[in-house]
Amino acid sequence: MDIHLYNTLTLHKETFIKKEWVTMYHCGPTVYDYAHIGNLRSYVFADILRRTFEYNSYKVHQVINITDIGHLVTDGDDGEDKMIKALKREGKPFTLEAMRDVATFYFEKFVDDLKSLNIKLPQEFPRASDHIEDDIDFIKILEQKGYTYPTEDGIYFDTAKFTPYGKLGKLKETALKIDDQTDIQSRVGWNSDKRSQRDFAVWKFDAKLGWESPWGKGLPGWHIECSVMSRKYLGQPFDIHTGGVDHIPIHHNNEIAQSESAYDGPLAHYWMHNEFVTLNNSKMSKSAGNFATLAELKEQFISPLAYRYWLLTAHYRSPANFTLEAVQGAQNALIRLISLIGNLPDDGFISTSYKENFQTYINNDLDTPKGIALVWDILRDKQLSDADKKATIINIDEVLGLNLIAAKGIAEETVKDVPADIAALVEAREQARAEKDWVKSDALRQEIEERGFVVTDTKDGIRVILK
């Protein structure tokens, strides 16, 4: 069965060319702080993409880079380096060693988040700071071909010499209008030394903190790092490059410009982008303080897998506005799903028709909302045996990644620190059930729900979650 993916480069859904191996590069985090749940949508999306290929019997080589240098707070060429900002925040010395330590700490927390979300880890997590010589060699090629020029603060790529600049997302015409500091499309920042305000740094000078280079001590540009690491680990061109939609106007168009200029060929065949998770209907932003982390969700008794379930109820190319109530509702649905499946017998057979339906949905640009709905259709199907229902849903979960057969811990995570008065009501309800006093049991359940909690009965015991 063919796989159809929306390509931001062409703005069309395209049929993926069949091959044995699929190579994928995902723009990774800048490890100067904890990842927020909006950041993490990109990796749930990438995980669904990987699982879809594997479900269709492809082999996948996957890379998520780790940016631990060179990413300025504006995502362009002005402002403070995010890693230096972290050093200041945490009272660390301004040294490469301290920067490495801070990056390692937040990288490990990022990996913990991926594991909590049941995201398969990639074959490589290359770190930008380990590829400085590769960056320098890349910049030398651009220099030799006449694509760069020096300014007082760095070495810049001359976008006028790359005619298709801005082609990703069909932004070429907009990009050509970036000619003054008031243009909101120019997130690279105003610099009077630049030939055009859309030009971007491939090397930034820093006499105090950085590496030696033929042009002076400093740091590689953020965009160079991704071009270098993706080519090194996957070759050029590779199959699929992903990231959030915020990467389209600047970061990914800059990657394309420098990579195609250096090596006279495309960087990637397919470019795929997920939409934002918003909070209070605004983009999540650490600088604006408008964000939430997985740890904060756990404090609200929300399992990371419930957040994953909630994300999958929306298409990856659709914005999703986070509310605690919506994710609590997703968690209730997930725990009910776990309970229902857990009570079904084993040793069933996978329904061919339902598997084909699911494969049609997921192969159509990762339509997870229809996949989730299909799972509930399977449970309601009176013509399918209970054992076959379970086998079919577990097969589908190879893509959804909700870890349904091993998700007993979800409920355990959600019952931590249940208030004593709620626990007493739950205990009283259990006593009423044991005495077969169903009227009292139902009344106690209603009282528990009125106080903001839900009681779920499973074969593994009672689960209490926030409503």
Buried (B, 14 or more C-beta within 10 A) or exposed (E): EEBBBBBBBEEEEBEBEEEEEBBBBBBBBBBBBBBBBBBBBBBBBBBBBBBBBBBBEBEBBBBBBBBBBBBBBBBBBBBEBBBBBBBEEEEBEEEBEBBBEBBBBBBEBBBBBBEBBBBBEBEBBBBBBEBBEBBBEBBBBBBEEEBBBBBEBBBBBBBEBBEEBBBBBEBBEBBBEBEEEEBEBBBBBBBEEBBBBBBBBBBBBBEEBBBEBEBBBBBBBBBBBBBBBBBBBBEBBBBBBBBBBBBBBBBBBBBBBBBBBBBEEBBBBBBBBBBBBBBEEEBBEBEEEBBBBBEBBBEEBBBBBBBBBBBBBBBBBEBBEBBEEEBBBBBBBBBBBBBBBBEBEEEBEBBEEBBEBBBBBBBBBBBBBBBBEBBBEBBEBEEBBBBBBBBBBBBBBEBBBBBBBEBBEBBEBBBEEBEEEBBEBBEBBBEBBEEEBEEBBEBBBEBBEEEEBBBBBBEEEBBBBBB
